Amino acid sequence: MPTPRPLPTVAALALWLVCLLVALPSRAGEPVEKARPNILYVLADDLGRGDLSCYNPSSAWRTPRLDRFAAEGMLFTDAHSASGVCTPSRYTLLTGRSSWRGKLKAQTLRGYSESLIEPGRMTVADFLRNRGYTTAVFGKWHLGVDWPRTGPHEEDVDLSQPFGGGPLAHGFDRFLGISASLDMPPYVWLAQDRIVTLPTGQIADSPLPKYFRGGPISPDFTMEGVEPTLIDTAAEYLTERAAATDGKPFFLYLPLAAPHTPIVPVQEFVGRTQSTDYGDFIAQVDADVGRLLDVLERTGLAPNTLVVFSSDNGFSPAANLPALEALGHDPSAGLRGYKTDLYEGGHRVPLVVRWPGQTLAGSRSDQLVCHADLLATCADLLDATLPADAAEDSFSMLPLLRGQAEGTRKSCIMHSSEGRFAIREGRWKLHLWPGSGGWSPPTPAPSLWLEAPVADLSQLPPFQLFDLEADPAETTNLAAAQPEIVARLGKLLRAQIDAGRSTPGPAQPVNCADWPEVAWREQFAP
């Protein structure tokens, strides 16, 4: 007869209980450092807030998977890209530093452009990889790579050789994607640090509505095939990570090429929304995000994966705005302006976060947040201190994600395609420019996408001040009536530019000498 086992002592029971509690997932509001979450960041391209039915109930189409995703997480109503166009907003998202502090003062890069992220500049991927994460990016890079140069022109590069300065140089372990926007050559797939298949053909410029620039194209590249390939690759990666035994959490950055021009939904989605090709392309994006969420559920990754969905800037009027207006669809959801602009429609973007056990399902936040805040949020999440020369414009969103009413960001600098500035603090927003700073009226240059009269900006007030609480559509300029607010915000913007940072910390190097876009700063001396 076997000897009976002794009953556990009180101390043993206590030790067992402690071990059990440590092994359980964290509950809402508790630290999660012991179980570092996976992070999946999906970034749509040129998607307006009003293009999602969870933001715009009167949208001309439904986005059921993203609506469900929002119901499972937190929807932000006052979230902003750092710029009205894509390259600078992507730089800021990954580095936590406004792109205009570097060499790109306006506009965007092209497919042959050199790397924008400075060597040694910390990115989110660098930070997380150094703390045990495995990192990947599949999608539209649009931050330049260092092709071997063969001549003085931008396109004079040797595409047969590996390139530097790409994702592998900035913290990512894996990369598959395209160099820039889907309407920019070269039309080739990039994997790690080289082209998969060299281009053998040439395509000509395509006019509206299927707009793209001419250039070399590889035989394995089709514009319609880009979005499905990215989603397939991401799904395979998630499945692979679920089966991995290395114990590493992952950071997957998925910058989509849709619904940017050319607007090319696959055949399965053509006519799906009975609206326009643009609506069908968004239906495809919606289904694609849903597919990835299903993979997370099926593989068991969902409970420990923080998922973010957003857009790099506001809606682009290149997507046949008159046709959308005829359907009663407002892609900016009541806001003024579109992509490129200082007006809210240029940079107020959808932002939804799902983090099971930490972020309350079905919650909303009206707090001011920005794409720049990702790096500081990751540092806060892992209880790490960032160096003084990193994430100079990044504030942690972690308190908001864990249900606190107040965030850490109190102001935010906005930037337009022309390199014009605005600053937001509380209900007030000051534009340091008389026009839109982009394509929308008033603008001194004709737009390819908007039929609008050319404006003489010299006849307009030099600054625009809006009370976004009372006037979210920015219809009434209060600059003349509120000069003290203009002065206060102008000085705040100058101080944040001159300090090389908007976060607390030691000043960083800055040079405004060759910067005509900030000539206004002399009016706001400290």
C-alpha positions as CSV (number, residue, x, y, z in Angstrom):
1,M,0.0,0.0,0.0
2,P,1.5,3.3,-1.0
3,T,2.5,5.7,1.7
4,P,0.0,8.6,2.0
5,R,1.2,12.0,0.8
6,P,1.4,14.6,3.6
7,L,-1.2,17.3,3.4
8,P,0.2,20.6,2.0
9,T,1.2,23.1,4.5
10,V,-0.2,26.6,4.7
11,A,3.1,28.0,3.3
12,A,3.0,25.6,0.4
13,L,-0.5,26.5,-0.4
14,A,0.4,30.2,-0.3
15,L,3.4,29.6,-2.6
16,W,1.1,27.6,-5.1
17,L,-1.4,30.5,-5.1
18,V,1.3,33.1,-5.8
19,C,2.6,31.0,-8.7
20,L,-0.9,30.6,-10.1
21,L,-1.6,34.3,-9.9
22,V,1.6,35.2,-11.7
23,A,0.8,32.8,-14.5
24,L,-2.7,34.2,-15.1
25,P,-3.3,36.9,-17.7
26,S,-3.3,40.4,-16.2
27,R,-6.6,42.0,-15.4
28,A,-7.7,45.4,-16.5
29,G,-5.6,48.1,-14.9
30,E,-2.8,45.8,-13.8
31,P,0.8,45.9,-15.1
32,V,1.6,43.6,-18.0
33,E,5.4,43.6,-18.0
34,K,5.6,39.9,-17.2
35,A,3.5,39.0,-20.3
36,R,4.7,41.4,-22.9
37,P,2.0,41.8,-25.5
38,N,2.4,41.2,-29.2
39,I,1.8,44.4,-31.2
40,L,0.0,44.5,-34.6
41,Y,-0.2,48.0,-36.1
42,V,-2.3,48.2,-39.3
43,L,-1.9,51.5,-41.2
44,A,-4.3,52.2,-44.0
45,D,-3.3,54.6,-46.8
46,D,-5.4,57.8,-47.4
47,L,-8.4,56.5,-45.5
48,G,-10.7,59.2,-44.2
49,R,-12.5,59.0,-40.8
50,G,-15.8,59.2,-42.6
51,D,-15.0,56.1,-44.6
52,L,-15.6,53.8,-41.6
53,S,-19.2,53.3,-40.5
54,C,-18.1,53.2,-36.8
55,Y,-17.1,56.9,-37.3
56,N,-19.7,57.8,-39.8
57,P,-23.1,56.2,-39.5
58,S,-24.3,57.9,-42.7
59,S,-21.5,56.4,-44.7
60,A,-22.4,55.2,-48.2
61,W,-21.1,51.7,-47.2
62,R,-20.6,49.6,-44.1
63,T,-17.4,48.4,-42.6
64,P,-18.6,45.5,-40.5
65,R,-15.3,44.0,-39.4
66,L,-13.8,47.3,-38.3
67,D,-17.0,48.2,-36.6
68,R,-16.9,45.0,-34.7
69,F,-13.2,45.6,-33.9
70,A,-14.1,49.1,-32.5
71,A,-16.8,47.5,-30.4
72,E,-14.2,45.2,-28.9
73,G,-11.7,48.0,-28.1
74,M,-11.3,51.7,-27.8
75,L,-12.2,54.2,-30.5
76,F,-10.4,57.6,-30.4
77,T,-12.2,60.6,-31.7
78,D,-9.4,63.1,-31.5
79,A,-6.5,61.2,-33.1
80,H,-4.1,62.8,-35.5
81,S,-1.4,61.9,-38.0
82,A,1.7,64.1,-37.7
83,S,1.2,65.4,-41.2
84,G,-1.4,65.7,-44.0
85,V,0.7,63.4,-46.2
86,C,2.2,60.0,-45.9
87,T,6.0,60.1,-45.8
88,P,6.3,62.5,-42.9
89,S,3.5,60.8,-41.0
90,R,5.2,57.4,-41.3
91,Y,8.6,58.9,-40.2
92,T,6.9,60.3,-37.1
93,L,5.0,57.2,-36.3
94,L,8.1,55.0,-36.3
95,T,10.5,57.5,-34.6
96,G,8.3,59.6,-32.3
97,R,9.9,62.7,-33.8
98,S,8.3,65.1,-36.1
99,S,9.7,64.7,-39.6
100,W,10.2,68.5,-40.2
101,R,12.8,68.4,-37.5
102,G,14.9,66.4,-40.0
103,K,15.6,67.0,-43.6
104,L,12.1,66.6,-45.0
105,K,10.5,70.0,-44.6
106,A,7.6,69.5,-47.0
107,Q,6.0,67.1,-49.5
108,T,6.8,63.4,-49.7
109,L,9.5,61.0,-51.0
110,R,9.3,59.0,-54.2
111,G,10.1,55.4,-55.0
112,Y,13.8,56.1,-55.8
113,S,14.4,58.5,-52.8
114,E,17.2,58.0,-50.3
115,S,16.5,56.9,-46.8
116,L,14.9,59.5,-44.6
117,I,15.4,58.0,-41.2
118,E,18.8,59.1,-40.0
119,P,21.4,56.4,-39.1
120,G,21.3,55.8,-35.4
121,R,17.8,57.3,-35.0
122,M,15.8,55.1,-32.7
123,T,12.6,53.6,-34.1
124,V,9.8,51.6,-32.5
125,A,11.2,48.5,-34.1
126,D,14.7,49.2,-32.7
127,F,13.3,49.8,-29.2
128,L,11.2,46.6,-29.2
129,R,13.8,44.4,-30.8
130,N,16.3,45.4,-28.2
131,R,13.8,44.2,-25.6
132,G,13.3,40.8,-26.9
133,Y,10.7,41.3,-29.6
134,T,10.9,39.9,-33.1
135,T,10.0,42.6,-35.7
136,A,8.5,42.6,-39.2
137,V,7.1,45.1,-41.7
138,F,5.0,44.1,-44.7
139,G,3.7,46.9,-46.9
140,K,4.3,50.3,-48.2
141,W,7.6,51.6,-46.7
142,H,7.8,55.1,-48.3
143,L,10.7,56.2,-46.1
144,G,13.3,55.9,-48.8
145,V,16.1,53.4,-49.2
146,D,19.7,53.9,-50.3
147,W,19.9,52.4,-53.7
148,P,23.4,52.3,-55.4
149,R,23.5,55.4,-57.5
150,T,24.6,55.4,-61.1
151,G,23.9,59.0,-62.1
152,P,22.7,62.5,-61.1
153,H,19.0,61.9,-61.6
154,E,16.7,60.4,-58.9
155,E,15.9,57.3,-61.0
156,D,19.6,56.7,-61.8
157,V,20.0,53.6,-59.5
158,D,21.2,50.1,-59.9
159,L,18.2,48.0,-59.1
160,S,20.2,44.7,-59.3
161,Q,22.2,45.4,-56.2
162,P,21.1,45.3,-52.5
163,F,20.0,48.6,-50.9
164,G,20.8,50.1,-47.5
165,G,18.9,52.4,-45.3
166,G,15.6,50.3,-45.5
167,P,13.6,48.5,-42.8
168,L,16.5,46.1,-41.9
169,A,18.6,49.2,-41.1
170,H,16.0,50.5,-38.7
171,G,15.1,47.7,-36.4
172,F,13.1,45.3,-38.5
173,D,14.0,41.6,-38.8
174,R,11.8,41.0,-41.9
175,F,10.5,43.0,-44.7
176,L,8.3,42.5,-47.8
177,G,6.8,45.4,-49.6
178,I,7.0,48.3,-52.0
179,S,9.3,51.2,-51.9
180,A,6.6,54.0,-51.9
181,S,3.0,54.5,-52.9
182,L,1.2,52.1,-55.2
183,D,1.2,54.8,-57.9
184,M,5.0,55.4,-57.8
185,P,7.6,53.5,-59.7
186,P,9.6,51.3,-59.6
187,Y,6.8,48.6,-59.6
188,V,8.7,45.8,-58.0
189,W,8.6,43.7,-54.8
190,L,11.2,44.4,-52.2
191,A,12.2,41.6,-49.8
192,Q,14.7,42.2,-47.0
193,D,17.3,44.4,-48.8
194,R,16.8,43.7,-52.5
195,I,14.4,43.4,-55.3
196,V,12.7,40.0,-55.7
197,T,12.4,40.2,-59.5
198,L,14.1,42.8,-61.6
199,P,11.8,44.9,-63.9
200,T,11.7,43.9,-67.5
201,G,8.8,46.1,-68.7
202,Q,7.7,49.7,-68.7
203,I,4.3,51.1,-68.1
204,A,3.1,54.6,-69.2
205,D,1.4,57.2,-67.0
206,S,-2.2,56.3,-66.4
207,P,-4.7,59.2,-66.3
208,L,-7.6,59.6,-63.9
209,P,-9.5,57.8,-62.5
210,K,-7.0,54.9,-62.4
211,Y,-4.1,57.2,-61.7
212,F,-0.4,56.1,-61.5
213,R,2.9,57.3,-62.7
214,G,4.8,55.5,-65.5
215,G,7.9,53.5,-64.8
216,P,9.6,50.1,-64.8
217,I,7.6,47.1,-63.7
218,S,8.6,43.5,-62.8
219,P,6.8,40.5,-64.5
220,D,5.7,39.3,-61.0
221,F,4.1,42.6,-60.0
222,T,0.5,43.7,-60.5
223,M,-1.1,46.6,-58.7
224,E,-4.3,44.5,-57.9
225,G,-2.0,41.9,-56.4
226,V,-0.3,44.0,-53.8
227,E,-3.0,44.1,-51.1
228,P,-3.7,40.4,-51.2
229,T,0.0,39.5,-51.1
230,L,0.5,41.7,-48.0
231,I,-2.4,40.2,-46.2
232,D,-1.4,36.6,-47.1
233,T,2.2,37.4,-45.9
234,A,0.9,38.9,-42.6
235,A,-1.4,35.9,-42.0
236,E,1.4,33.5,-42.6
237,Y,3.6,35.4,-40.2
238,L,1.0,35.4,-37.4
239,T,0.5,31.7,-37.8
240,E,4.3,31.2,-37.7
241,R,4.6,33.3,-34.6
242,A,1.8,31.3,-32.9
243,A,3.8,28.1,-33.5
244,A,7.2,29.6,-32.5
245,T,9.0,28.3,-29.4
246,D,11.5,31.1,-29.0
247,G,9.4,32.9,-26.4
248,K,9.6,36.2,-28.3
249,P,6.6,38.5,-28.6
250,F,6.3,40.2,-32.0
251,F,5.8,43.7,-33.4
252,L,4.2,43.5,-36.9
253,Y,3.9,46.8,-38.7
254,L,1.5,46.5,-41.6
255,P,1.3,49.7,-43.7
256,L,-1.2,48.9,-46.4
257,A,-1.1,50.3,-49.9
258,A,-4.9,50.8,-49.9
259,P,-7.1,52.6,-50.5
260,H,-4.5,55.0,-52.1
261,T,-4.5,55.4,-55.9
262,P,-4.6,53.5,-58.1
263,I,-7.9,52.3,-56.7
264,V,-7.8,48.6,-57.7
265,P,-10.1,46.3,-55.7
266,V,-9.7,42.6,-56.6
267,Q,-12.6,41.1,-58.6
268,E,-14.2,39.6,-55.5
269,F,-15.0,43.1,-54.2
270,V,-15.8,44.9,-57.4
271,G,-19.4,46.2,-57.0
272,R,-19.5,44.9,-53.4
273,T,-20.7,48.3,-52.0
274,Q,-22.8,49.4,-55.0
275,S,-21.1,52.8,-54.6
276,T,-17.7,53.4,-56.3
277,D,-14.5,51.6,-56.8
278,Y,-13.2,53.5,-53.7
279,G,-16.0,52.1,-51.6
280,D,-15.3,48.6,-52.9
281,F,-11.6,49.0,-52.1
282,I,-12.5,50.0,-48.5
283,A,-14.7,46.9,-48.3
284,Q,-11.6,44.9,-49.2
285,V,-9.5,46.6,-46.6
286,D,-12.3,45.9,-44.0
287,A,-12.4,42.2,-44.9
288,D,-8.6,42.0,-44.9
289,V,-8.4,43.4,-41.4
290,G,-11.1,41.0,-40.4
291,R,-9.1,38.1,-41.8
292,L,-6.1,39.0,-39.7
293,L,-8.2,39.3,-36.6
294,D,-9.6,35.8,-37.3
295,V,-6.0,34.5,-37.5
296,L,-5.3,35.9,-34.1
297,E,-8.4,34.2,-32.7
298,R,-7.7,30.9,-34.4
299,T,-4.1,30.7,-33.3
300,G,-4.7,31.8,-29.7
301,L,-2.7,35.0,-30.1
302,A,-5.6,37.4,-29.6
303,P,-5.7,37.5,-25.8
304,N,-2.1,38.8,-25.7
305,T,-2.0,41.0,-28.8
306,L,-2.4,44.7,-28.8
307,V,-3.9,45.6,-32.2
308,V,-4.0,49.2,-33.6
309,F,-5.8,50.3,-36.8
310,S,-5.4,53.8,-38.2
311,S,-4.7,55.8,-41.4
312,D,-1.6,57.7,-42.4
313,N,-3.5,60.9,-43.1
314,G,-7.0,62.1,-44.2
315,F,-9.0,61.1,-47.3
316,S,-7.5,61.9,-50.7
317,P,-9.8,63.7,-53.1
318,A,-8.1,61.7,-55.9
319,A,-10.7,59.0,-55.0
320,N,-13.3,60.7,-57.2
321,L,-14.7,63.1,-54.7
322,P,-17.6,64.3,-56.9
323,A,-18.9,60.7,-57.2
324,L,-18.8,60.3,-53.4
325,E,-20.6,63.6,-52.8
326,A,-23.3,62.5,-55.2
327,L,-23.9,59.5,-53.0
328,G,-24.1,61.7,-49.9
329,H,-20.8,60.3,-48.6
330,D,-18.6,62.6,-46.5
331,P,-15.1,61.0,-46.2
332,S,-14.0,63.6,-43.7
333,A,-17.1,63.1,-41.5
334,G,-18.0,66.7,-41.1
335,L,-14.5,68.1,-40.9
336,R,-13.0,70.6,-43.2
337,G,-10.4,69.7,-45.8
338,Y,-8.7,66.6,-47.0
339,K,-5.3,64.9,-47.3
340,T,-2.4,67.5,-47.4
341,D,-4.3,70.2,-45.5
342,L,-3.8,71.9,-42.1
343,Y,-7.6,71.7,-41.7
344,E,-8.8,68.8,-39.6
345,G,-9.8,66.6,-42.5
346,G,-6.1,66.5,-43.5
347,H,-4.8,64.8,-40.3
348,R,-7.6,63.8,-37.9
349,V,-7.7,60.1,-38.6
350,P,-9.5,57.0,-37.4
351,L,-7.6,55.2,-34.5
352,V,-8.9,52.1,-32.9
353,V,-7.1,50.0,-30.3
354,R,-8.0,46.5,-29.0
355,W,-6.1,45.1,-26.1
356,P,-8.0,42.3,-24.3
357,G,-7.9,42.5,-20.6
358,Q,-6.5,46.0,-20.5
359,T,-8.6,48.3,-22.8
360,L,-12.3,48.3,-22.0
361,A,-14.4,46.9,-24.9
362,G,-16.7,49.4,-26.5
363,S,-15.0,52.4,-25.0
364,R,-14.2,55.8,-26.5
365,S,-11.6,58.4,-25.8
366,D,-11.9,62.1,-26.7
367,Q,-8.4,62.8,-25.6
368,L,-5.8,64.4,-28.0
369,V,-3.4,61.7,-29.3
370,C,-1.0,61.5,-32.3
371,H,0.7,58.7,-34.3
372,A,3.9,60.0,-32.7
373,D,2.9,58.6,-29.4
374,L,3.6,54.9,-30.3
375,L,7.2,54.9,-29.2
376,A,6.6,56.5,-25.8
377,T,3.6,54.2,-25.2
378,C,5.8,51.1,-25.9
379,A,8.5,52.4,-23.5
380,D,5.8,53.0,-20.8
381,L,4.4,49.6,-21.4
382,L,7.8,47.9,-20.8
383,D,8.7,50.3,-18.0
384,A,11.7,51.6,-19.9
385,T,13.3,55.0,-20.1
386,L,14.0,56.5,-23.5
387,P,17.2,58.4,-24.2
388,A,17.0,62.1,-24.4
389,D,17.7,62.1,-28.2
390,A,14.8,59.8,-29.1
391,A,11.0,60.2,-29.3
392,E,11.2,63.9,-28.9
393,D,7.5,64.4,-29.8
394,S,6.0,61.2,-28.3
395,F,3.7,61.0,-25.3
396,S,2.5,57.8,-23.7
397,M,-1.1,56.7,-24.5
398,L,-0.9,53.9,-21.9
399,P,-2.9,55.7,-19.3
400,L,-5.8,56.1,-21.8
401,L,-5.6,52.5,-22.9
402,R,-5.9,51.4,-19.3
403,G,-9.0,53.5,-18.8
404,Q,-7.7,56.7,-17.2
405,A,-9.7,59.8,-18.2
406,E,-6.7,62.1,-18.8
407,G,-3.8,61.5,-21.2
408,T,-0.2,62.8,-21.1
409,R,-0.4,64.9,-24.3
410,K,-1.6,68.5,-23.9
411,S,-0.7,69.9,-27.3
412,C,0.0,68.7,-30.8
413,I,1.8,70.3,-33.8
414,M,0.2,69.7,-37.2
415,H,2.0,70.0,-40.5
416,S,0.8,70.2,-44.1
417,S,2.2,69.1,-47.5
418,E,3.5,72.6,-48.2
419,G,5.3,72.6,-44.9
420,R,2.9,74.9,-43.1
421,F,2.3,74.7,-39.3
422,A,-0.6,74.6,-37.0
423,I,-0.7,73.9,-33.2
424,R,-3.5,72.5,-31.1
425,E,-4.0,72.9,-27.4
426,G,-7.3,72.1,-25.7
427,R,-10.2,73.5,-27.7
428,W,-8.0,76.0,-29.6
429,K,-6.1,75.4,-32.9
430,L,-3.9,78.1,-34.5
431,H,-2.9,77.9,-38.1
432,L,0.3,79.9,-38.9
433,W,-0.8,80.3,-42.5
434,P,-3.7,82.0,-44.3
435,G,-4.6,79.1,-46.5
436,S,-5.1,75.3,-46.3
437,G,-1.4,74.5,-46.6
438,G,-2.4,71.8,-49.1
439,W,-4.9,71.1,-51.9
440,S,-8.1,72.5,-50.4
441,P,-9.2,76.2,-50.8
442,P,-7.9,78.7,-50.1
443,T,-4.7,77.7,-51.9
444,P,-2.5,79.8,-54.3
445,A,-1.9,76.9,-56.7
446,P,-4.4,74.8,-58.8
447,S,-5.0,71.3,-57.6
448,L,-5.1,68.2,-59.8
449,W,-7.8,66.7,-57.6
450,L,-10.0,69.6,-56.5
451,E,-11.8,72.2,-58.7
452,A,-11.2,75.3,-56.6
453,P,-10.4,78.9,-57.5
454,V,-6.8,80.0,-56.9
455,A,-6.6,82.3,-53.9
456,D,-4.5,85.4,-53.3
457,L,-3.4,84.6,-49.8
458,S,-2.0,88.1,-49.3
459,Q,-5.6,89.3,-49.1
460,L,-6.4,87.0,-46.2
461,P,-5.6,87.2,-42.5
462,P,-2.1,85.8,-41.8
463,F,-3.3,83.5,-39.1
464,Q,-6.4,81.3,-38.5
465,L,-7.7,80.5,-35.0
466,F,-10.5,78.0,-34.5
467,D,-12.4,76.9,-31.5
468,L,-12.8,73.2,-32.3
469,E,-15.2,72.6,-29.4
470,A,-17.7,75.1,-30.7
471,D,-16.7,74.9,-34.4
472,P,-15.2,71.5,-35.3
473,A,-15.7,72.3,-39.1
474,E,-13.4,75.3,-38.8
475,T,-15.8,77.8,-40.4
476,T,-15.0,80.9,-38.3
477,N,-11.6,82.4,-37.9
478,L,-11.3,84.0,-34.5
479,A,-7.7,85.2,-34.8
480,A,-8.7,88.9,-34.8
481,A,-11.1,88.5,-31.9
482,Q,-8.7,86.5,-29.7
483,P,-5.2,88.0,-30.1
484,E,-4.1,86.8,-26.7
485,I,-4.8,83.2,-27.6
486,V,-3.0,83.7,-30.9
487,A,0.0,85.0,-29.0
488,R,0.0,82.2,-26.5
489,L,-0.2,79.4,-29.0
490,G,2.3,81.1,-31.4
491,K,4.8,81.3,-28.5
492,L,4.1,77.7,-27.6
493,L,4.8,76.5,-31.2
494,R,8.0,78.5,-31.4
495,A,9.2,77.2,-28.1
496,Q,8.6,73.6,-29.2
497,I,10.3,74.1,-32.5
498,D,13.3,75.9,-30.9
499,A,13.7,73.3,-28.2
500,G,14.0,70.5,-30.8
501,R,11.2,68.7,-28.9
502,S,7.7,69.0,-27.5
503,T,8.3,66.5,-24.7
504,P,10.0,67.3,-21.4
505,G,13.8,66.9,-21.6
506,P,17.0,68.6,-22.6
507,A,16.9,70.7,-25.8
508,Q,17.9,69.0,-29.0
509,P,19.8,70.5,-32.0
510,V,17.6,72.6,-34.4
511,N,18.2,74.8,-37.4
512,C,15.5,77.1,-38.8
513,A,17.8,79.4,-40.8
514,D,16.8,78.0,-44.2
515,W,13.2,77.4,-43.3
516,P,10.9,80.0,-44.9
517,E,7.9,78.1,-43.6
518,V,8.6,79.4,-40.1
519,A,9.2,83.1,-41.0
520,W,6.2,83.8,-38.7
521,R,8.3,82.8,-35.6
522,E,9.8,86.3,-35.3
523,Q,6.3,87.6,-34.3
524,F,6.3,85.3,-31.3
525,A,9.5,86.1,-29.4
526,P,9.8,84.5,-26.0
